[in-house]
Amino acid sequence: MGVTQIAERLWRVQPAFGQCWIWRDGSGADAEVTLIDAGPPGSAPVIAETLAELGLGPSAVRRVVLTHHHVDHAGSAVDVRAWGAEVLVHGAEAGVVTGAEPAPQPSLLPAEEALFAQVGGGVAPPCPVDRVLDDGEVLPFGGGAVVVHGPGHTAGSIGLHLPEAGVLFTGDTIAEHEGALILGPFNEDRAAAVESFRLLAGLDADIACFGHGEPLVGDAGERLRAVEDLGPFAGPAQP
């Protein structure tokens, strides 16, 4: 567990598994926090401790934007919502997040099966959704955060692009592992996920923050566009 400052207004929070991101606009009593993903169940105390280190209380969190419905990203959304935050998610994910629809299962490659048995599975506790997102919407943080619908990992997976700040949040469509930039595992539609990797990589960003792995700081977009081999979870045929 821990927290790392990535940029002036950006922190990475690492609960028991995975990670989520704090973006702060303003300062002092006027500070407003956006949480990108909420971590697995039980992450709310870690997030609250991080906020306290920044001199903020839980009520500073205005919204939590979920990149997708998987339990390690949405598992603590209902707890953060209890602080007064809005929960935002793409329309294709809303039914799963609220519990009205079952979570679709990924299409696993042999290279993913053992890993899925170890860390995959599980469903996030149901959480009300306050705002349904669509591709191209601009959210009021970071100078304007553009919702980028990138299906494949899940049907409603999104990235968030902050052009003014030069920051990109990719969810699990892109991952970092031991210095390599790869397609994340456990995709529902692998071919679509590969296309979404290229879509996100084509955006202009200096910093890229992933659902898993170390962030890229400096020339992130250029480094993502230079990736040719998307790794073992992309399958044998890559565009």
N, C-alpha and C positions, 0 to 999 in steps of 0.2 A: 504494500500500500504506500501511496505517496503522492506528492504534487510537484510539478515542474513548471516553471514559467517559461513559455516558449517565445513570447513577444510582449510588448508593453501591455496589451489588453487581453492576452491569451494564456491560459494555464491548462495543463494536462493533469487529470485526476486518474489515478490508477487504484481502483478498488481491488477486491480479491481476484478478479479476472477481468481482462479487457481494459478499456479506458473510456473516459468521456472527457468533454472539453468545456471549460468555462470561458465565456467571452464577456468582458465587462466594458460597458459604456458609461462614461461619466465617472465621478469620484465622490467620496464622502457620502453625505445623505442623499445625493442625487444619483448615486451609482445604480445601474440596472444591469442585471446579469441574464445572459442567455446561456442555457445549458444545451450542448449538442450531445445527445444521447444521455442515458441515465444510469448505465451500468446494470449489473445483475441484481437480483433481489438482495437487500441488505446493504446497498451502497449509499443510501441516504445519509447515514451518520458520517461516512468518509467525506461526502460532498459538503456537509454542514461544517465539519472541522476545517476543510479547506477554505470555505467562505469566512470562517472566523479568523483564520490566519490573514485573510485579506481585509479584515476589519468590517466584515459584512455579516448580516444575519440571513437566515433562510428566506425571509420575506423579500430580499433583494432580487430573487430569481423571478423574472417576469414570465419566462417561457422556457419550455424544454422542447427542442425540436428533435424528433426521432428520425434517424436515417433509415431505419427499418424496424420490423417487429421482433427480431430475435431476442431471446431472453437476456443475453448479455448486453443488450443495448436498451431494451425497454423494461427490464425487470424491476427497476425502482421508480418508474415514471409515476405510478399511483402515489408513492410516498412524497415525491417532489411536488406533485399537484396539490397535495394536502397543505403545502406551504403557501398556496395561493397562486402558483404558476399555472399558465395555460399549457396544455399539451397539444402539439402540432405534429401532424403526420400526413403523408400522401394518402389520397383517397383510396388507393388500392390496398393500403395497409390498415385502414381504420377499423374494418370489421374484425380483423385478427386482434388488434390492440384492445378493443373493447370486449373481446371474448365472444362476439356474436358469430364469428366464423372460425373454423379450425385452421390451424397453421399449416400451410402446404409443406410437404417434405422436399428436401433437396434431391437432385439427381446426382448420385455419388459416383465418382471414378474409383477404381481400385486404390489409387493413391490416397483417397480421402477416407476410406472406410474405417481404418484403424483410428485415425484422428477423430472422426465423428463419434466413434464408440467411446472415446476418452472424454471429449469436451462438448460434443454436440447434443442436440435434443433439449427437452425442457421447454416450457411455455411460460411466458411472463404473466404475472398476475393481471387480471383484467383491469383496464384503466379507461375512464371516459376520455374522449377526444374532443377538445374544445375548438379546434380549427383544422379543417381538411385542406391540404395543400395541393397545388397543381404546378406543373412545369412552368417556369418563367416567372412565378410570383416573386415579389421582392419583399423581404421581411425587414422590419425596422430596427436593425442592429448592425453594427460594424460599417456604417455608412451605406447600408443597403445590401442585404444578403439575398442572392438570387437562388431560387430553388431550381435544381437541375435534376429532372427525373431521369434516372439511369437504371432501368429494369434489368433483371437477370439474376442478381443475387437473390432478390425477392421481387415480386411484381411491382411493388411501390418503393423500391430503394431510391433514395435521393442523395445527391451531393449538395453542398452549400458553397456558393462562390461569392466571396467578398471582394469585388474588384478594387474598391478604394483602398482596402487594407492589404490586398495582395495575398489573401488566404483562401485555401480550398479545403473543405472537409469532404472526404470521399466515402464515409461509411466503410462497409466491408467489400466494396467493389475493387478497391486497391488495398493491398497490404504490403508491409515491409517485413522481411525476414532475413536476418543475418546479412544485412546490407543490400539484399536483392529486393526489387520492386516487382510484385507479382499480383496476379489475379487472386482475390481472396477465395477460400474454399467454400463448399456447401451451397452451391448455386442452384436455383430452381431451373434456370434456363441458361446453360453455359454459353451458348453462342451469343445471346443477348448481353450477357455479362461482359464478354470480351468487347463487344461494340461499346458498351457503357464505359469500360476502362479507357478506350480510345477517346470517347467523348470528353470524359473528365480530364484526361491528359492534355487535351487540346486547349484547355482554358489557361488564361494567363494568371500565374500565381507564383509568388516568391516562397510561400510556406504551404506545405500540404500536410494535413493531419488525417491519419488513417484510423480505422476501427481497431486495428491491431498492428503493432510494430512502432518503430521510432519515426517521428515526423521528419519530413524534409524541410530544412531551413536554408534557403538560398537557392534561387534558380529552380524552384520545384517543377514548374511547368516544363521547362526545357529538359530537365532530367527525366521526367515522366514520358515526354514525347520520344526520348531516345531509347526507351525500352523496346526491345524486339522480342525477346523470349518472355512470355508472361508467366512462365513457371509451370509446375506440375499440375495445377488445378484447372488449367485452360484446355487440357485435352491435346490430342495430337495435331489437330488442324487449327492454326491461328491465322487470322487475316493480317 
